[in-house]
């Protein structure tokens, strides 16, 4: 793996820019995990709402 200073020379990008991008993948992975968790939580809430809505409907078996 290149040192930041060597890679900066090769790419003509600043060291600060390269440091930012080296952390970018980790930040995106964290964001992805948060989104997956939020999706799971929302799906669970939807299930709870569905159960609640079903509980208020007549069963159709009453005479």
PyMOL Python script that loads the backbone (N, CA, C, O; Angstrom):
from pymol import cmd

cmd.read_pdbstr("""\
ATOM      1  N   UNK A   1       0.850  -1.185   0.000  1.00  0.00           N
ATOM      2  CA  UNK A   1       0.000   0.000   0.000  1.00  0.00           C
ATOM      3  C   UNK A   1       0.891   1.242   0.000  1.00  0.00           C
ATOM      4  O   UNK A   1       1.937   1.275   0.648  1.00  0.00           O
ATOM      5  N   UNK A   2       0.461   2.240  -0.727  1.00  0.00           N
ATOM      6  CA  UNK A   2       1.211   3.483  -0.815  1.00  0.00           C
ATOM      7  C   UNK A   2       1.083   4.290   0.467  1.00  0.00           C
ATOM      8  O   UNK A   2       0.073   4.215   1.167  1.00  0.00           O
ATOM      9  N   UNK A   3       2.104   5.049   0.758  1.00  0.00           N
ATOM     10  CA  UNK A   3       1.988   6.056   1.805  1.00  0.00           C
ATOM     11  C   UNK A   3       1.174   7.204   1.224  1.00  0.00           C
ATOM     12  O   UNK A   3       1.137   7.403   0.009  1.00  0.00           O
ATOM     13  N   UNK A   4       0.531   7.945   2.094  1.00  0.00           N
ATOM     14  CA  UNK A   4      -0.304   9.052   1.628  1.00  0.00           C
ATOM     15  C   UNK A   4       0.517  10.040   0.816  1.00  0.00           C
ATOM     16  O   UNK A   4       0.061  10.509  -0.226  1.00  0.00           O
ATOM     17  N   UNK A   5       1.712  10.361   1.272  1.00  0.00           N
ATOM     18  CA  UNK A   5       2.530  11.348   0.557  1.00  0.00           C
ATOM     19  C   UNK A   5       2.924  10.845  -0.831  1.00  0.00           C
ATOM     20  O   UNK A   5       2.942  11.616  -1.790  1.00  0.00           O
ATOM     21  N   UNK A   6       3.241   9.550  -0.940  1.00  0.00           N
ATOM     22  CA  UNK A   6       3.595   8.992  -2.248  1.00  0.00           C
ATOM     23  C   UNK A   6       2.389   8.999  -3.184  1.00  0.00           C
ATOM     24  O   UNK A   6       2.500   9.340  -4.361  1.00  0.00           O
ATOM     25  N   UNK A   7       1.250   8.621  -2.644  1.00  0.00           N
ATOM     26  CA  UNK A   7       0.049   8.580  -3.464  1.00  0.00           C
ATOM     27  C   UNK A   7      -0.377   9.988  -3.868  1.00  0.00           C
ATOM     28  O   UNK A   7      -0.895  10.190  -4.966  1.00  0.00           O
ATOM     29  N   UNK A   8      -0.160  10.954  -2.990  1.00  0.00           N
ATOM     30  CA  UNK A   8      -0.477  12.347  -3.314  1.00  0.00           C
ATOM     31  C   UNK A   8       0.347  12.814  -4.505  1.00  0.00           C
ATOM     32  O   UNK A   8      -0.159  13.508  -5.386  1.00  0.00           O
ATOM     33  N   UNK A   9       1.613  12.431  -4.526  1.00  0.00           N
ATOM     34  CA  UNK A   9       2.467  12.804  -5.663  1.00  0.00           C
ATOM     35  C   UNK A   9       1.993  12.127  -6.945  1.00  0.00           C
ATOM     36  O   UNK A   9       1.939  12.758  -8.000  1.00  0.00           O
ATOM     37  N   UNK A  10       1.653  10.849  -6.854  1.00  0.00           N
ATOM     38  CA  UNK A  10       1.215  10.112  -8.036  1.00  0.00           C
ATOM     39  C   UNK A  10      -0.092  10.649  -8.604  1.00  0.00           C
ATOM     40  O   UNK A  10      -0.250  10.745  -9.821  1.00  0.00           O
ATOM     41  N   UNK A  11      -1.016  10.994  -7.739  1.00  0.00           N
ATOM     42  CA  UNK A  11      -2.350  11.403  -8.189  1.00  0.00           C
ATOM     43  C   UNK A  11      -2.525  12.911  -8.296  1.00  0.00           C
ATOM     44  O   UNK A  11      -3.493  13.396  -8.882  1.00  0.00           O
ATOM     45  N   UNK A  12      -1.578  13.641  -7.724  1.00  0.00           N
ATOM     46  CA  UNK A  12      -1.658  15.107  -7.666  1.00  0.00           C
ATOM     47  C   UNK A  12      -2.858  15.585  -6.848  1.00  0.00           C
ATOM     48  O   UNK A  12      -3.362  16.689  -7.048  1.00  0.00           O
ATOM     49  N   UNK A  13      -3.299  14.738  -5.931  1.00  0.00           N
ATOM     50  CA  UNK A  13      -4.347  15.132  -4.989  1.00  0.00           C
ATOM     51  C   UNK A  13      -3.687  15.511  -3.676  1.00  0.00           C
ATOM     52  O   UNK A  13      -2.614  15.009  -3.340  1.00  0.00           O
ATOM     53  N   UNK A  14      -4.333  16.396  -2.938  1.00  0.00           N
ATOM     54  CA  UNK A  14      -3.750  16.805  -1.662  1.00  0.00           C
ATOM     55  C   UNK A  14      -3.830  15.663  -0.656  1.00  0.00           C
ATOM     56  O   UNK A  14      -4.652  14.756  -0.786  1.00  0.00           O
ATOM     57  N   UNK A  15      -2.971  15.724   0.337  1.00  0.00           N
ATOM     58  CA  UNK A  15      -2.985  14.714   1.400  1.00  0.00           C
ATOM     59  C   UNK A  15      -4.321  14.739   2.139  1.00  0.00           C
ATOM     60  O   UNK A  15      -4.850  13.693   2.516  1.00  0.00           O
ATOM     61  N   UNK A  16      -4.859  15.936   2.342  1.00  0.00           N
ATOM     62  CA  UNK A  16      -6.138  16.064   3.036  1.00  0.00           C
ATOM     63  C   UNK A  16      -7.255  15.381   2.248  1.00  0.00           C
ATOM     64  O   UNK A  16      -8.104  14.702   2.824  1.00  0.00           O
ATOM     65  N   UNK A  17      -7.246  15.567   0.929  1.00  0.00           N
ATOM     66  CA  UNK A  17      -8.252  14.922   0.084  1.00  0.00           C
ATOM     67  C   UNK A  17      -8.135  13.411   0.171  1.00  0.00           C
ATOM     68  O   UNK A  17      -9.142  12.711   0.282  1.00  0.00           O
ATOM     69  N   UNK A  18      -6.925  12.911   0.121  1.00  0.00           N
ATOM     70  CA  UNK A  18      -6.714  11.469   0.192  1.00  0.00           C
ATOM     71  C   UNK A  18      -7.120  10.906   1.546  1.00  0.00           C
ATOM     72  O   UNK A  18      -7.672   9.808   1.617  1.00  0.00           O
ATOM     73  N   UNK A  19      -6.860  11.624   2.593  1.00  0.00           N
ATOM     74  CA  UNK A  19      -7.276  11.169   3.925  1.00  0.00           C
ATOM     75  C   UNK A  19      -8.797  11.122   4.023  1.00  0.00           C
ATOM     76  O   UNK A  19      -9.366  10.208   4.620  1.00  0.00           O
ATOM     77  N   UNK A  20      -9.443  12.119   3.428  1.00  0.00           N
ATOM     78  CA  UNK A  20     -10.906  12.138   3.413  1.00  0.00           C
ATOM     79  C   UNK A  20     -11.439  10.894   2.702  1.00  0.00           C
ATOM     80  O   UNK A  20     -12.335  10.218   3.208  1.00  0.00           O
ATOM     81  N   UNK A  21     -10.886  10.600   1.537  1.00  0.00           N
ATOM     82  CA  UNK A  21     -11.375   9.455   0.778  1.00  0.00           C
ATOM     83  C   UNK A  21     -11.020   8.130   1.433  1.00  0.00           C
ATOM     84  O   UNK A  21     -11.740   7.148   1.257  1.00  0.00           O
ATOM     85  N   UNK A  22      -9.939   8.083   2.174  1.00  0.00           N
ATOM     86  CA  UNK A  22      -9.590   6.836   2.854  1.00  0.00           C
ATOM     87  C   UNK A  22     -10.612   6.509   3.934  1.00  0.00           C
ATOM     88  O   UNK A  22     -10.812   5.341   4.266  1.00  0.00           O
ATOM     89  N   UNK A  23     -11.253   7.523   4.479  1.00  0.00           N
ATOM     90  CA  UNK A  23     -12.274   7.331   5.503  1.00  0.00           C
ATOM     91  C   UNK A  23     -13.676   7.220   4.899  1.00  0.00           C
ATOM     92  O   UNK A  23     -14.615   6.809   5.581  1.00  0.00           O
ATOM     93  N   UNK A  24     -13.815   7.579   3.651  1.00  0.00           N
ATOM     94  CA  UNK A  24     -15.127   7.623   3.012  1.00  0.00           C
ATOM     95  C   UNK A  24     -15.792   6.250   2.973  1.00  0.00           C
ATOM     96  O   UNK A  24     -16.988   6.142   3.241  1.00  0.00           O
ATOM     97  N   UNK A  25     -15.054   5.220   2.650  1.00  0.00           N
ATOM     98  CA  UNK A  25     -15.638   3.883   2.575  1.00  0.00           C
ATOM     99  C   UNK A  25     -16.226   3.469   3.925  1.00  0.00           C
ATOM    100  O   UNK A  25     -17.332   2.934   3.985  1.00  0.00           O
ATOM    101  N   UNK A  26     -15.501   3.713   4.984  1.00  0.00           N
ATOM    102  CA  UNK A  26     -15.996   3.367   6.319  1.00  0.00           C
ATOM    103  C   UNK A  26     -17.261   4.155   6.655  1.00  0.00           C
ATOM    104  O   UNK A  26     -18.208   3.605   7.218  1.00  0.00           O
ATOM    105  N   UNK A  27     -17.276   5.436   6.310  1.00  0.00           N
ATOM    106  CA  UNK A  27     -18.460   6.256   6.565  1.00  0.00           C
ATOM    107  C   UNK A  27     -19.671   5.739   5.794  1.00  0.00           C
ATOM    108  O   UNK A  27     -20.781   5.693   6.324  1.00  0.00           O
ATOM    109  N   UNK A  28     -19.447   5.350   4.541  1.00  0.00           N
ATOM    110  CA  UNK A  28     -20.543   4.829   3.731  1.00  0.00           C
ATOM    111  C   UNK A  28     -21.046   3.491   4.263  1.00  0.00           C
ATOM    112  O   UNK A  28     -22.250   3.231   4.248  1.00  0.00           O
ATOM    113  N   UNK A  29     -20.149   2.652   4.725  1.00  0.00           N
ATOM    114  CA  UNK A  29     -20.558   1.374   5.307  1.00  0.00           C
ATOM    115  C   UNK A  29     -21.383   1.580   6.575  1.00  0.00           C
ATOM    116  O   UNK A  29     -22.366   0.877   6.806  1.00  0.00           O
ATOM    117  N   UNK A  30     -20.976   2.543   7.388  1.00  0.00           N
ATOM    118  CA  UNK A  30     -21.740   2.857   8.593  1.00  0.00           C
ATOM    119  C   UNK A  30     -23.133   3.364   8.235  1.00  0.00           C
ATOM    120  O   UNK A  30     -24.125   2.970   8.848  1.00  0.00           O
ATOM    121  N   UNK A  31     -23.193   4.240   7.238  1.00  0.00           N
ATOM    122  CA  UNK A  31     -24.486   4.779   6.796  1.00  0.00           C
ATOM    123  C   UNK A  31     -25.376   3.651   6.285  1.00  0.00           C
ATOM    124  O   UNK A  31     -26.573   3.622   6.568  1.00  0.00           O
ATOM    125  N   UNK A  32     -24.797   2.734   5.541  1.00  0.00           N
ATOM    126  CA  UNK A  32     -25.551   1.601   5.004  1.00  0.00           C
ATOM    127  C   UNK A  32     -26.130   0.752   6.140  1.00  0.00           C
ATOM    128  O   UNK A  32     -27.284   0.327   6.075  1.00  0.00           O
ATOM    129  N   UNK A  33     -25.339   0.510   7.160  1.00  0.00           N
ATOM    130  CA  UNK A  33     -25.808  -0.269   8.308  1.00  0.00           C
ATOM    131  C   UNK A  33     -26.957   0.438   9.023  1.00  0.00           C
ATOM    132  O   UNK A  33     -27.938  -0.196   9.413  1.00  0.00           O
ATOM    133  N   UNK A  34     -26.829   1.757   9.192  1.00  0.00           N
ATOM    134  CA  UNK A  34     -27.910   2.530   9.824  1.00  0.00           C
ATOM    135  C   UNK A  34     -29.194   2.438   9.002  1.00  0.00           C
ATOM    136  O   UNK A  34     -30.283   2.287   9.556  1.00  0.00           O
ATOM    137  N   UNK A  35     -29.061   2.530   7.688  1.00  0.00           N
ATOM    138  CA  UNK A  35     -30.227   2.448   6.816  1.00  0.00           C
ATOM    139  C   UNK A  35     -30.886   1.073   6.914  1.00  0.00           C
ATOM    140  O   UNK A  35     -32.112   0.974   6.960  1.00  0.00           O
ATOM    141  N   UNK A  36     -30.082   0.020   6.945  1.00  0.00           N
ATOM    142  CA  UNK A  36     -30.629  -1.331   7.074  1.00  0.00           C
ATOM    143  C   UNK A  36     -31.379  -1.487   8.396  1.00  0.00           C
ATOM    144  O   UNK A  36     -32.450  -2.093   8.441  1.00  0.00           O
ATOM    145  N   UNK A  37     -30.810  -0.936   9.476  1.00  0.00           N
ATOM    146  CA  UNK A  37     -31.466  -1.001  10.778  1.00  0.00           C
ATOM    147  C   UNK A  37     -32.796  -0.247  10.744  1.00  0.00           C
ATOM    148  O   UNK A  37     -33.803  -0.730  11.262  1.00  0.00           O
ATOM    149  N   UNK A  38     -32.792   0.939  10.133  1.00  0.00           N
ATOM    150  CA  UNK A  38     -34.016   1.724  10.047  1.00  0.00           C
ATOM    151  C   UNK A  38     -35.083   0.988   9.237  1.00  0.00           C
ATOM    152  O   UNK A  38     -36.264   1.027   9.581  1.00  0.00           O
ATOM    153  N   UNK A  39     -34.671   0.328   8.174  1.00  0.00           N
ATOM    154  CA  UNK A  39     -35.613  -0.436   7.356  1.00  0.00           C
ATOM    155  C   UNK A  39     -36.234  -1.556   8.180  1.00  0.00           C
ATOM    156  O   UNK A  39     -37.448  -1.760   8.142  1.00  0.00           O
ATOM    157  N   UNK A  40     -35.407  -2.280   8.921  1.00  0.00           N
ATOM    158  CA  UNK A  40     -35.922  -3.364   9.775  1.00  0.00           C
ATOM    159  C   UNK A  40     -36.921  -2.822  10.797  1.00  0.00           C
ATOM    160  O   UNK A  40     -37.974  -3.418  11.023  1.00  0.00           O
ATOM    161  N   UNK A  41     -36.584  -1.693  11.410  1.00  0.00           N
ATOM    162  CA  UNK A  41     -37.471  -1.091  12.405  1.00  0.00           C
ATOM    163  C   UNK A  41     -38.797  -0.671  11.775  1.00  0.00           C
ATOM    164  O   UNK A  41     -39.860  -0.880  12.360  1.00  0.00           O
ATOM    165  N   UNK A  42     -38.734  -0.082  10.590  1.00  0.00           N
ATOM    166  CA  UNK A  42     -39.960   0.337   9.909  1.00  0.00           C
ATOM    167  C   UNK A  42     -40.804  -0.863   9.496  1.00  0.00           C
ATOM    168  O   UNK A  42     -42.031  -0.820   9.586  1.00  0.00           O
ATOM    169  N   UNK A  43     -40.157  -1.930   9.047  1.00  0.00           N
ATOM    170  CA  UNK A  43     -40.900  -3.132   8.681  1.00  0.00           C
ATOM    171  C   UNK A  43     -41.614  -3.719   9.898  1.00  0.00           C
ATOM    172  O   UNK A  43     -42.749  -4.184   9.795  1.00  0.00           O
ATOM    173  N   UNK A  44     -40.951  -3.694  11.035  1.00  0.00           N
ATOM    174  CA  UNK A  44     -41.572  -4.196  12.263  1.00  0.00           C
ATOM    175  C   UNK A  44     -42.768  -3.330  12.649  1.00  0.00           C
ATOM    176  O   UNK A  44     -43.804  -3.853  13.059  1.00  0.00           O
ATOM    177  N   UNK A  45     -42.632  -2.031  12.523  1.00  0.00           N
ATOM    178  CA  UNK A  45     -43.746  -1.129  12.831  1.00  0.00           C
ATOM    179  C   UNK A  45     -44.918  -1.368  11.885  1.00  0.00           C
ATOM    180  O   UNK A  45     -46.076  -1.319  12.300  1.00  0.00           O
ATOM    181  N   UNK A  46     -44.616  -1.627  10.608  1.00  0.00           N
ATOM    182  CA  UNK A  46     -45.673  -1.918   9.639  1.00  0.00           C
ATOM    183  C   UNK A  46     -46.413  -3.200  10.021  1.00  0.00           C
ATOM    184  O   UNK A  46     -47.638  -3.263   9.922  1.00  0.00           O
ATOM    185  N   UNK A  47     -45.675  -4.215  10.457  1.00  0.00           N
ATOM    186  CA  UNK A  47     -46.307  -5.465  10.897  1.00  0.00           C
ATOM    187  C   UNK A  47     -47.229  -5.207  12.079  1.00  0.00           C
ATOM    188  O   UNK A  47     -48.347  -5.721  12.129  1.00  0.00           O
ATOM    189  N   UNK A  48     -46.756  -4.410  13.030  1.00  0.00           N
ATOM    190  CA  UNK A  48     -47.570  -4.082  14.199  1.00  0.00           C
ATOM    191  C   UNK A  48     -48.846  -3.347  13.789  1.00  0.00           C
ATOM    192  O   UNK A  48     -49.920  -3.614  14.327  1.00  0.00           O
ATOM    193  N   UNK A  49     -48.726  -2.428  12.842  1.00  0.00           N
ATOM    194  CA  UNK A  49     -49.907  -1.710  12.357  1.00  0.00           C
ATOM    195  C   UNK A  49     -50.867  -2.660  11.651  1.00  0.00           C
ATOM    196  O   UNK A  49     -52.080  -2.563  11.835  1.00  0.00           O
ATOM    197  N   UNK A  50     -50.337  -3.573  10.850  1.00  0.00           N
ATOM    198  CA  UNK A  50     -51.185  -4.546  10.160  1.00  0.00           C
ATOM    199  C   UNK A  50     -51.959  -5.398  11.156  1.00  0.00           C
ATOM    200  O   UNK A  50     -53.151  -5.643  10.975  1.00  0.00           O
ATOM    201  N   UNK A  51     -51.280  -5.850  12.207  1.00  0.00           N
ATOM    202  CA  UNK A  51     -51.941  -6.653  13.241  1.00  0.00           C
ATOM    203  C   UNK A  51     -53.036  -5.832  13.910  1.00  0.00           C
ATOM    204  O   UNK A  51     -54.140  -6.327  14.139  1.00  0.00           O
ATOM    205  N   UNK A  52     -52.732  -4.588  14.219  1.00  0.00           N
ATOM    206  CA  UNK A  52     -53.722  -3.716  14.856  1.00  0.00           C
ATOM    207  C   UNK A  52     -54.931  -3.517  13.950  1.00  0.00           C
ATOM    208  O   UNK A  52     -56.072  -3.605  14.404  1.00  0.00           O
ATOM    209  N   UNK A  53     -54.684  -3.249  12.675  1.00  0.00           N
ATOM    210  CA  UNK A  53     -55.789  -3.038  11.743  1.00  0.00           C
ATOM    211  C   UNK A  53     -56.630  -4.302  11.590  1.00  0.00           C
ATOM    212  O   UNK A  53     -57.857  -4.230  11.526  1.00  0.00           O
ATOM    213  N   UNK A  54     -55.980  -5.444  11.533  1.00  0.00           N
ATOM    214  CA  UNK A  54     -56.713  -6.709  11.417  1.00  0.00           C
ATOM    215  C   UNK A  54     -57.558  -6.979  12.662  1.00  0.00           C
ATOM    216  O   UNK A  54     -58.639  -7.560  12.562  1.00  0.00           O
ATOM    217  N   UNK A  55     -57.083  -6.572  13.808  1.00  0.00           N
ATOM    218  CA  UNK A  55     -57.812  -6.831  15.053  1.00  0.00           C
ATOM    219  C   UNK A  55     -59.121  -6.053  15.117  1.00  0.00           C
ATOM    220  O   UNK A  55     -60.033  -6.445  15.845  1.00  0.00           O
ATOM    221  N   UNK A  56     -59.229  -4.978  14.384  1.00  0.00           N
ATOM    222  CA  UNK A  56     -60.438  -4.164  14.404  1.00  0.00           C
ATOM    223  C   UNK A  56     -61.447  -4.550  13.345  1.00  0.00           C
ATOM    224  O   UNK A  56     -62.560  -4.023  13.343  1.00  0.00           O
ATOM    225  N   UNK A  57     -61.096  -5.453  12.443  1.00  0.00           N
ATOM    226  CA  UNK A  57     -62.014  -5.860  11.379  1.00  0.00           C
ATOM    227  C   UNK A  57     -62.896  -7.004  11.865  1.00  0.00           C
ATOM    228  O   UNK A  57     -62.451  -7.865  12.623  1.00  0.00           O
ATOM    229  N   UNK A  58     -64.143  -7.002  11.424  1.00  0.00           N
ATOM    230  CA  UNK A  58     -65.007  -8.133  11.773  1.00  0.00           C
ATOM    231  C   UNK A  58     -64.477  -9.411  11.135  1.00  0.00           C
ATOM    232  O   UNK A  58     -63.959  -9.386  10.019  1.00  0.00           O
ATOM    233  N   UNK A  59     -64.609 -10.512  11.838  1.00  0.00           N
ATOM    234  CA  UNK A  59     -64.070 -11.779  11.338  1.00  0.00           C
ATOM    235  C   UNK A  59     -64.945 -12.393  10.262  1.00  0.00           C
ATOM    236  O   UNK A  59     -64.474 -13.242   9.505  1.00  0.00           O
ATOM    237  N   UNK A  60     -66.209 -11.990  10.172  1.00  0.00           N
ATOM    238  CA  UNK A  60     -67.100 -12.535   9.160  1.00  0.00           C
ATOM    239  C   UNK A  60     -67.749 -13.833   9.587  1.00  0.00           C
ATOM    240  O   UNK A  60     -68.539 -14.397   8.830  1.00  0.00           O
ATOM    241  N   UNK A  61     -67.445 -14.320  10.764  1.00  0.00           N
ATOM    242  CA  UNK A  61     -68.005 -15.577  11.253  1.00  0.00           C
ATOM    243  C   UNK A  61     -69.149 -15.360  12.229  1.00  0.00           C
ATOM    244  O   UNK A  61     -69.705 -16.325  12.753  1.00  0.00           O
ATOM    245  N   UNK A  62     -69.504 -14.124  12.479  1.00  0.00           N
ATOM    246  CA  UNK A  62     -70.584 -13.846  13.427  1.00  0.00           C
ATOM    247  C   UNK A  62     -71.936 -14.028  12.749  1.00  0.00           C
ATOM    248  O   UNK A  62     -72.098 -13.687  11.578  1.00  0.00           O
ATOM    249  N   UNK A  63     -72.905 -14.565  13.485  1.00  0.00           N
ATOM    250  CA  UNK A  63     -74.239 -14.814  12.929  1.00  0.00           C
ATOM    251  C   UNK A  63     -75.145 -13.632  13.129  1.00  0.00           C
ATOM    252  O   UNK A  63     -76.306 -13.669  12.722  1.00  0.00           O
TER     253      UNK A  63
END
""", "prot")
cmd.dss("prot")
cmd.show_as("cartoon", "prot")
cmd.util.cbc("prot")
cmd.orient("prot")
